[in-house]
Every structure is written in structure tokens, then in C-alpha cells.
Amino acid sequence: MIRKTASTINDADLDQLYDQLGRLQIANRALNTAALEAVQRAEHAEAAIARVRAIHSHGRRTNACNDCGQPWPCEVARALDQAAPTAATQATEPRNPNARQAVDHL
């Protein structure tokens, strides 16, 4: 493809460039929205995990969980410390379907 200059571009070429620019701007907005939603979900999840960790904490005197009384670490604490299963990565897909559609149509 030959790069056109301002003096060699015609109206059809310019219209095509503006159409492409519009599609890219839509895709960019959708991806920004999806990224913001992902950050918000991650922050919400981290806050929830912190609340659960505060409840299921190590009882130093009893060597048991302060909440459920199970020997430390309790099932909940162990579950929080486990690596995420592969299926959990599916939850990271954008909830905003327009984000995926906008990228796919480029």
C-alpha cells in the first residue's frame, strides 16, 4: 500500500479513513469500558477477600480459626490461599459484549 499525502488523497479515500477512525474510536471506548469494569470487579473481589480473611483469622492462643473453630489454617483460609483453577480465568472475559464485538469487527 502506498502512503498517500494530503495533496494526493481523494474524497473516497478520506471518507474511508474517517470510517475507520470512527470504528477505532468505538472500539477504544468499548475496550476502555471493559477495562474499567475489570478493575472495578477486581477491586470488589479483593475487598471481599480481605473481609473474609478478617473473619477467618488465626487464633494465636488456640491455633484455630477465630470464626469457625477449625484447626488453623481452616478450610476457608486454605481455599483463599490456593491457586485459581484454570476455569476461573473464564471469569476475566469482559462483561461488556460490545468490547469483544468492537475488536472483532476491525
Backbone as a printed PyTorch tensor [residue, N CA C, xyz], in Angstrom:
tensor([[[  0.8430,  -1.1860,   0.0000],
         [  0.0000,   0.0000,   0.0000],
         [  0.8860,   1.2450,   0.0000]],

        [[  0.5730,   2.1460,  -0.8490],
         [  1.3180,   3.3930,  -0.9540],
         [  0.6990,   4.4050,   0.0100]],

        [[  1.5660,   5.0460,   0.7610],
         [  1.0980,   6.0760,   1.6870],
         [  0.7480,   7.3260,   0.9020]],

        [[ -0.4880,   7.7760,   1.1040],
         [ -0.9370,   8.9690,   0.3770],
         [ -0.6140,  10.2140,   1.1900]],

        [[ -0.4170,  11.2820,   0.4990],
         [ -0.1670,  12.5700,   1.1440],
         [ -1.4270,  13.4240,   1.0270]],

        [[ -1.4240,  14.5320,   1.6970],
         [ -2.5830,  15.4260,   1.6720],
         [ -2.8940,  15.9020,   0.2540]],

        [[ -1.9010,  16.0220,  -0.5630],
         [ -2.1370,  16.5040,  -1.9240],
         [ -2.6100,  15.3940,  -2.8640]],

        [[ -2.4630,  14.1240,  -2.4770],
         [ -2.8580,  13.0290,  -3.3650],
         [ -4.0890,  12.2670,  -2.8950]],

        [[ -4.6090,  12.5740,  -1.7450],
         [ -5.7720,  11.8450,  -1.2260],
         [ -7.0480,  12.3890,  -1.8660]],

        [[ -7.9620,  11.4940,  -2.2010],
         [ -9.2220,  11.9500,  -2.7930],
         [-10.3510,  11.8030,  -1.7570]],

        [[-11.5270,  12.2500,  -2.1170],
         [-12.6660,  12.2330,  -1.1790],
         [-13.0190,  10.8230,  -0.7210]],

        [[-12.9770,   9.8560,  -1.6070],
         [-13.3060,   8.4710,  -1.2470],
         [-12.3040,   7.9230,  -0.2310]],

        [[-11.0340,   8.2380,  -0.4580],
         [-10.0030,   7.7990,   0.4930],
         [-10.2100,   8.4470,   1.8540]],

        [[-10.5300,   9.7170,   1.8390],
         [-10.7500,  10.4460,   3.0820],
         [-11.9680,   9.8930,   3.8240]],

        [[-13.0360,   9.6110,   3.0820],
         [-14.2290,   9.0160,   3.7020],
         [-13.8890,   7.6670,   4.3350]],

        [[-13.0920,   6.8820,   3.6490],
         [-12.6960,   5.5750,   4.1650],
         [-11.8780,   5.7310,   5.4540]],

        [[-10.9870,   6.7060,   5.4710],
         [-10.1860,   6.9520,   6.6750],
         [-11.0610,   7.4050,   7.8450]],

        [[-12.0360,   8.2590,   7.5710],
         [-12.9370,   8.7010,   8.6390],
         [-13.7940,   7.5500,   9.1460]],

        [[-14.2230,   6.6620,   8.2660],
         [-14.9770,   5.4830,   8.6860],
         [-14.1310,   4.5950,   9.5950]],

        [[-12.8980,   4.3850,   9.1950],
         [-12.0020,   3.5680,  10.0070],
         [-11.7370,   4.2370,  11.3540]],

        [[-11.5290,   5.5330,  11.3370],
         [-11.3250,   6.2700,  12.5790],
         [-12.5270,   6.1110,  13.5000]],

        [[-13.7290,   6.2220,  12.9520],
         [-14.9370,   6.0550,  13.7600],
         [-15.0190,   4.6740,  14.3840]],

        [[-14.7100,   3.6300,  13.6010],
         [-14.7310,   2.2620,  14.1360],
         [-13.6890,   2.0960,  15.2410]],

        [[-12.5240,   2.6760,  15.0430],
         [-11.4690,   2.5800,  16.0550],
         [-11.8450,   3.3270,  17.3350]],

        [[-12.5010,   4.4660,  17.1890],
         [-12.9320,   5.2110,  18.3730],
         [-13.9820,   4.4310,  19.1580]],

        [[-14.9110,   3.7830,  18.4550],
         [-15.9280,   2.9600,  19.1140],
         [-15.2620,   1.7950,  19.8410]],

        [[-14.3230,   1.1340,  19.1510],
         [-13.6110,   0.0110,  19.7640],
         [-12.8350,   0.4730,  20.9870]],

        [[-12.2110,   1.6300,  20.8950],
         [-11.4390,   2.1640,  22.0120],
         [-12.3370,   2.4440,  23.2120]],

        [[-13.4990,   3.0420,  22.9750],
         [-14.4320,   3.3110,  24.0810],
         [-14.8920,   2.0090,  24.7230]],

        [[-15.2130,   1.0090,  23.8970],
         [-15.6730,  -0.2740,  24.4250],
         [-14.5820,  -0.9450,  25.2420]],

        [[-13.3510,  -0.8980,  24.7550],
         [-12.2470,  -1.5120,  25.4920],
         [-11.9410,  -0.7590,  26.7800]],

        [[-12.0300,   0.5630,  26.7450],
         [-11.8310,   1.3400,  27.9720],
         [-12.8980,   1.0070,  29.0030]],

        [[-14.1450,   0.8610,  28.5460],
         [-15.2360,   0.4990,  29.4460],
         [-14.9920,  -0.8820,  30.0320]],

        [[-14.5910,  -1.8320,  29.1940],
         [-14.3180,  -3.1930,  29.6660],
         [-13.1690,  -3.2040,  30.6660]],

        [[-12.1420,  -2.4110,  30.4060],
         [-11.0040,  -2.3480,  31.3310],
         [-11.4310,  -1.7560,  32.6680]],

        [[-12.2260,  -0.7100,  32.6390],
         [-12.7180,  -0.1050,  33.8730],
         [-13.5690,  -1.0920,  34.6520]],

        [[-14.4420,  -1.8250,  33.9470],
         [-15.2670,  -2.8250,  34.6120],
         [-14.4070,  -3.9200,  35.2410]],

        [[-13.3510,  -4.3320,  34.5560],
         [-12.4590,  -5.3670,  35.0830],
         [-11.7540,  -4.8780,  36.3440]],

        [[-11.3080,  -3.6310,  36.3300],
         [-10.6610,  -3.0590,  37.5130],
         [-11.6480,  -2.9900,  38.6750]],

        [[-12.8620,  -2.5650,  38.3990],
         [-13.8690,  -2.4720,  39.4580],
         [-14.1930,  -3.8490,  40.0270]],

        [[-14.3130,  -4.8690,  39.1520],
         [-14.5830,  -6.2290,  39.6320],
         [-13.4200,  -6.7390,  40.4760]],

        [[-12.1940,  -6.4680,  40.0450],
         [-11.0170,  -6.9050,  40.7920],
         [-10.9620,  -6.2260,  42.1580]],

        [[-11.2280,  -4.9270,  42.2060],
         [-11.2260,  -4.2170,  43.4830],
         [-12.3020,  -4.7530,  44.4180]],

        [[-13.4770,  -5.0370,  43.8650],
         [-14.5790,  -5.5870,  44.6580],
         [-14.1910,  -6.9640,  45.2000]],

        [[-13.6060,  -7.7920,  44.3480],
         [-13.1940,  -9.1330,  44.7680],
         [-12.1160,  -9.0700,  45.8430]],

        [[-11.1360,  -8.1910,  45.6610],
         [-10.0750,  -8.0560,  46.6610],
         [-10.6260,  -7.5870,  48.0020]],

        [[-11.5920,  -6.6760,  47.9690],
         [-12.2060,  -6.2100,  49.2160],
         [-12.9800,  -7.3360,  49.8940]],

        [[-13.6840,  -8.1390,  49.1060],
         [-14.4270,  -9.2660,  49.6680],
         [-13.4740, -10.2840,  50.2830]],

        [[-12.3810, -10.5650,  49.6090],
         [-11.3860, -11.4990,  50.1470],
         [-10.8110, -10.9720,  51.4550]],

        [[-10.5270,  -9.6880,  51.5050],
         [ -9.9910,  -9.0870,  52.7380],
         [-10.9960,  -9.2170,  53.8880]],

        [[-12.2900,  -9.0300,  53.5750],
         [-13.3070,  -9.1800,  54.6360],
         [-13.3630, -10.6160,  55.1410]],

        [[-13.2890, -11.5690,  54.2240],
         [-13.3180, -12.9860,  54.6360],
         [-12.0680, -13.3200,  55.4410]],

        [[-10.9190, -12.8340,  55.0110],
         [ -9.6760, -13.0870,  55.7600],
         [ -9.7450, -12.4870,  57.1630]],

        [[-10.3840, -11.3350,  57.2950],
         [-10.5080, -10.7100,  58.6170],
         [-11.3840, -11.5580,  59.5430]],

        [[-12.3970, -12.1950,  58.9790],
         [-13.2880, -13.0390,  59.7820],
         [-12.6090, -14.3600,  60.1110]],

        [[-12.0410, -15.0000,  59.0980],
         [-11.3680, -16.2910,  59.2930],
         [ -9.8890, -16.0110,  59.5450]],

        [[ -9.5770, -15.6790,  60.7760],
         [ -8.2030, -15.3410,  61.1330],
         [ -7.6680, -16.3410,  62.1470]],

        [[ -6.3640, -16.3390,  62.2800],
         [ -5.6630, -17.2850,  63.1430],
         [ -5.7990, -16.8770,  64.6030]],

        [[ -6.3950, -17.7560,  65.3880],
         [ -6.4540, -17.5360,  66.8330],
         [ -5.1470, -17.9750,  67.4490]],

        [[ -4.3170, -17.0540,  67.8410],
         [ -2.9510, -17.3640,  68.3020],
         [ -2.9580, -18.2690,  69.5500]],

        [[ -3.8780, -18.0320,  70.4430],
         [ -3.8970, -18.8350,  71.6800],
         [ -4.4200, -20.2490,  71.4580]],

        [[ -5.3210, -20.4070,  70.5200],
         [ -5.9630, -21.7040,  70.3200],
         [ -5.4390, -22.4500,  69.1060]],

        [[ -4.6570, -21.7970,  68.2620],
         [ -4.1930, -22.3510,  66.9900],
         [ -5.3640, -22.8600,  66.1540]],

        [[ -6.4710, -22.1350,  66.2400],
         [ -7.6720, -22.4510,  65.4690],
         [ -8.1990, -21.1700,  64.8520]],

        [[ -9.1110, -21.3210,  63.9040],
         [ -9.7280, -20.1670,  63.2690],
         [-10.6210, -19.4490,  64.2740]],

        [[-10.5270, -18.1290,  64.3100],
         [-11.3590, -17.3400,  65.2230],
         [-12.8380, -17.4050,  64.8760]],

        [[-13.1850, -17.7310,  63.6330],
         [-14.5840, -17.7560,  63.2330],
         [-15.1930, -19.1440,  63.3340]],

        [[-14.5970, -20.1260,  62.6580],
         [-15.2320, -21.4500,  62.5740],
         [-14.6750, -22.4450,  63.5810]],

        [[-13.5740, -22.1300,  64.2300],
         [-13.0140, -23.0100,  65.2500],
         [-12.2240, -24.1910,  64.7070]],

        [[-12.1180, -24.3190,  63.3880],
         [-11.3330, -25.4130,  62.8070],
         [ -9.8530, -25.1820,  63.0830]],

        [[ -9.0850, -26.2710,  63.1310],
         [ -7.6330, -26.0990,  63.2860],
         [ -7.0920, -25.1920,  62.1780]],

        [[ -6.1180, -24.3620,  62.5530],
         [ -5.5650, -23.4020,  61.6060],
         [ -4.5560, -24.0620,  60.6860]],

        [[ -4.5470, -23.7770,  59.4150],
         [ -5.4870, -22.9220,  58.6940],
         [ -6.7920, -23.6700,  58.4100]],

        [[ -7.8920, -22.9600,  58.5720],
         [ -9.2060, -23.5530,  58.3460],
         [ -9.4380, -23.7480,  56.8490]],

        [[-10.5330, -24.4040,  56.4990],
         [-10.8350, -24.6640,  55.0900],
         [-10.9420, -23.3730,  54.2910]],

        [[-11.5330, -22.3580,  54.8800],
         [-11.7030, -21.0880,  54.1670],
         [-10.3440, -20.4460,  53.9060]],

        [[ -9.4790, -20.4060,  54.8990],
         [ -8.1490, -19.8130,  54.7190],
         [ -7.3550, -20.5890,  53.6780]],

        [[ -7.4520, -21.9100,  53.6990],
         [ -6.7400, -22.7200,  52.7040],
         [ -7.2980, -22.4550,  51.3030]],

        [[ -8.6120, -22.3380,  51.1960],
         [ -9.2210, -22.0740,  49.8890],
         [ -8.7660, -20.7240,  49.3320]],

        [[ -8.6480, -19.7350,  50.2030],
         [ -8.2100, -18.4150,  49.7400],
         [ -6.7600, -18.4240,  49.2810]],

        [[ -5.9680, -19.3230,  49.8490],
         [ -4.5520, -19.3640,  49.5040],
         [ -4.2320, -20.2800,  48.3350]],

        [[ -5.2160, -21.0360,  47.8470],
         [ -4.9820, -21.9350,  46.7180],
         [ -4.8710, -21.1460,  45.4170]],

        [[ -4.1110, -21.7150,  44.4880],
         [ -4.0330, -21.1220,  43.1540],
         [ -5.3830, -21.2780,  42.4680]],

        [[ -5.7190, -20.3170,  41.6500],
         [ -7.0010, -20.3490,  40.9440],
         [ -7.0020, -21.4770,  39.9240]],

        [[ -8.0970, -22.2150,  39.8280],
         [ -8.1840, -23.2470,  38.7940],
         [ -8.2690, -22.6030,  37.4140]],

        [[ -7.9490, -23.3700,  36.4150],
         [ -7.9470, -22.8500,  35.0460],
         [ -9.2950, -22.2730,  34.6580]],

        [[-10.3750, -22.8980,  35.0950],
         [-11.7120, -22.4330,  34.7380],
         [-11.9790, -21.0290,  35.2640]],

        [[-11.3020, -20.6220,  36.3200],
         [-11.5300, -19.2940,  36.8990],
         [-11.0970, -18.1900,  35.9470]],

        [[-10.2170, -18.4910,  35.0240],
         [ -9.7840, -17.4510,  34.0930],
         [-10.9080, -17.0320,  33.1630]],

        [[-11.9210, -17.8750,  33.0060],
         [-13.0470, -17.5040,  32.1630],
         [-13.7900, -16.3120,  32.7470]],

        [[-13.7160, -16.1270,  34.0380],
         [-14.3990, -15.0050,  34.6710],
         [-13.7720, -13.6740,  34.3050]],

        [[-12.5980, -13.6870,  33.7010],
         [-11.9550, -12.4260,  33.3390],
         [-12.3950, -11.9030,  31.9760]],

        [[-13.2200, -12.6610,  31.2480],
         [-13.7370, -12.1720,  29.9790],
         [-14.5760, -10.9260,  30.2250]],

        [[-14.4970,  -9.9370,  29.3640],
         [-15.2540,  -8.7120,  29.5800],
         [-16.7580,  -8.9780,  29.6350]],

        [[-17.4040,  -8.3430,  30.5770],
         [-18.8580,  -8.4550,  30.6710],
         [-19.5320,  -7.6120,  29.6080]],

        [[-18.8150,  -6.6640,  29.1030],
         [-19.3580,  -5.7780,  28.0850],
         [-19.1900,  -6.4520,  26.7220]],

        [[-20.2670,  -7.0180,  26.1610],
         [-20.1280,  -7.7220,  24.8880],
         [-19.7140,  -6.8000,  23.7490]],

        [[-19.9710,  -5.5160,  23.8810],
         [-19.5920,  -4.5740,  22.8280],
         [-18.0810,  -4.4660,  22.6880]],

        [[-17.3510,  -4.7140,  23.7830],
         [-15.9010,  -4.6400,  23.7160],
         [-15.3600,  -5.7000,  22.7760]],

        [[-15.8250,  -6.9280,  22.9190],
         [-15.3560,  -8.0010,  22.0540],
         [-15.8420,  -7.7780,  20.6250]],

        [[-17.0860,  -7.3640,  20.4570],
         [-17.6230,  -7.1370,  19.1250],
         [-16.8860,  -6.0110,  18.4100]],

        [[-16.5610,  -4.9670,  19.1520],
         [-15.8870,  -3.8250,  18.5370],
         [-14.5180,  -4.2350,  18.0050]],

        [[-13.8060,  -5.0640,  18.7520],
         [-12.4930,  -5.5070,  18.3190],
         [-12.6170,  -6.4880,  17.1610]],

        [[-13.5730,  -7.3890,  17.2410],
         [-13.7310,  -8.3990,  16.2000],
         [-14.0890,  -7.8080,  14.8490]],

        [[-14.7170,  -6.6510,  14.8410],
         [-15.1610,  -6.0550,  13.5870],
         [-14.1180,  -5.1470,  12.9440]],

        [[-12.9580,  -5.0370,  13.5280],
         [-11.9280,  -4.1580,  12.9570],
         [-11.2470,  -4.7880,  11.7790]]])
